[in-house]
């Protein structure tokens, strides 16, 4: 059996969501190089449906401030641009979701029912988990649902490329609930849908939340061969 090149397999297996970053800057040339690699992802009839807004420095902080202001505003209507999660959770997905939360909060020392600290942790999404680079991804509304498959390939390629460069990421659907704020801050046209965001940078090796590595079901658990 032919083996995958070891550096590539290491990048794939070591990628996991990072929720606290160091302030170490990432050069603009490196960001562009990673996005060039991500753009090698396939797309139906080569539509290449991705639009990317890269935020650093003052622009990143301004968006964070605007998002956190609305996060603290009880009258703000949080509504995503599309249904990322199911309206009703069923098994086995409910159990996996619960397990993820329990593992994360355990690492952070957040006890069950401590809603204030849970909300505080959730709010860190909108600070890009302190990453020096924040990315917002959008998709032209005129495109069909198949472009979401293409976008997934683009995002995964970007995350693997980042790992290969010694960087880390966290892709975040949490941003879509605040799409009016993001649209206003970044002057995103209405013709584009806010899909998600991503934090990019160097992981803080001392952060307990960065030890969260979730279990994966082996291929034998979800694959059926028809010989």
N, C-alpha and C positions, 0 to 999 in steps of 0.2 A: 504494500500500500504506500503510495506517495504521501509524504508528509508536507504540511504547510510550512513555509519558511518560518523558522523559530521567532524572529523579531515580529513578524506579522501576527503569529498566534499569540505571542506575549501581549501585543497591543490589544488584541480582541479580548483576551481573557482578563487583562488587568483593568479594562475600562469599567468604571462604575461611577455612580453619581456622587459628586463631591459637593459638600454643603458648607465648607469654609475654606476660603482661599487666602493665600499670602498677597500682599500688595505689590509683589514683584511685577513690573510692567512687561507686556508682551509687545515686541516691535511690530509696527504696522506692516512691514514687509513679510513678517512671519504669518500674520493673520491673513494677508492676501494669498500667500502660498498655500495655506491650509484650505482656504475657500476655493482656490484653483483645483486642488486635489478633490474636494467635495464635489465640484462641478463635473468630475468624471463619472458620477453616478448616472445610471441609465434613466431615461424618461421616454414615455410614449411618443413616437414619431419625433423624438428629439425636441419636445416642447420646452425643456429646461425651465420649469415653472417657478423657480426660486427668486425671491427678492430678499436681500439681507441688509439690515441697518446695524452698523457697528458703532457701539457707544463706548467711549473712554473719557476719562477726566471729567470735566465740567458737564458735558452732555449726559454722561451716565448718572452723575449725581443729581442733575435737575430732574431726570425722569424718575429716579428713586424717590426724591422728595415729593414729587407730584403723586406717585403711586401710594406712598405711605400716608399721605394726607387723606386720600380717598379710602384707604384701608381702614383708617380710624374714623371715617365718617359713616355712622350707622344708616344714613338715608341713601347712601350710594347703592344703586342696584347692580349687584355683581351678576353678570350674564355673559357667558361665552359666545363667541361667534359661531360655534358649532358644538355638537354633542361629543365631547371627548370621552366622558365616562357614561356608563349606562344609567338610565333613569331609575332602575331598580337592580340592586346587586343580588346575584345568585351564586351558588357554589359552582366551581371551586374558587371563583374570583373574589367573593366576599372574604373568604378565609385568607387568601393571599394578601388582600388589601390590609386586613387587620394585622396580619403577621408583620407586614412592612412597618406599619405605625408602631407596633409594640417594640420591634427591634430598635427603631430609631429613637423613640422616647426613652427606652431603657438605657441606651448609650449616653443620652443627655441628662439622665437622672430626673426625667419628667414623669411624675406618677399619674396613673389613670385618674381622670376627672379634673386634673389641673388645667382647666381650659385657658387660663390666662397665659401660662407658659407655652401651651400648644399654639395659641394665637401668635405669641411672640416669635416662636420658631417659624411659623408659616409666613409671617411678615418678612422674614429674612430673604424669602424668594425675591422680593421687590428691591432688595439691595444687592441683587445678584450674588448673594452669599459672600460679599466683600471682594468678589473677583474684579480685577482691573479692567476686564473686557466684558461687556454685555452685548448680546446679539438679539435682535428681534427679526423673526422670519415672517414673511407675508406671501400670500398667494392671490393671483388675480381671480376674482369671483367668476369670471366668464368660463373658467376651466371646470372640468368635471371632477367627480370624486376620485377617479383614477389617478389624478395628479397628486393626491395624498400619498399614494403608494410611492410615487417617484420622489416626493419630498422626504419620506421616511428613509429612502436609500441615500439621499443627499445628506441628511442629518447624521446617519450612522457613519457614512464615509468621513464626514468632518470629525466626528468624535474619535474614530479610530486613527485618523491622521494626526489629531492632536496628541493622542497617547504615544504614537510613534515619535513625536517631537518632544516627549517628556512633559507634556501639558495635560491638564485635566479639564473636565467639563461637567455640567449638569444641564440637561435639557428640561425645560419648565413650561408645562401647559398652563400654569397658574397665571401667566401674563394675559391670556386671552380674555379672562374675566374683566379685565380693565382696559379693553381695547379702545374705548372712547378717549381715555386719558393718554394712552400711547399714541393714538392717531393724532391728537391735538399737539402733543409735545414734539413728535417727529415729522409732522406734516405729511402723514401717510394718506394717500388719496382713498376715497371711499370705495374705489374699484378694487382695492386690495383688502383681503381678509387677514387679520392678525392670527397666525397659527400658533406660535409659541415663542419662547425666548430661550436663551442659553447663556450660562455663565462659563467663562473661559479664563484659565490662568494656571497658576501653580498651586497645588493642594497644600493646605497647612498640615504638616505631618503630625502635629500634636493635638489636632482637633478630634475629640472622641467620635463625633458624628461621621468622620471620614473613614472610620473602621467598619461602617455598615456595608457589607457585601452580601447581597441577597442570594438565596439558593436558586438554582436553575434546574428545571426538570430535564433529565437526559433525553436524548433523541428517541430512545426506546420507549419512553413514556408518552410520546405524542405522535409517533410515526407508525403507519401501517404500510406494509409492502404487499403489493398485488403481483405475485409472480405468475 
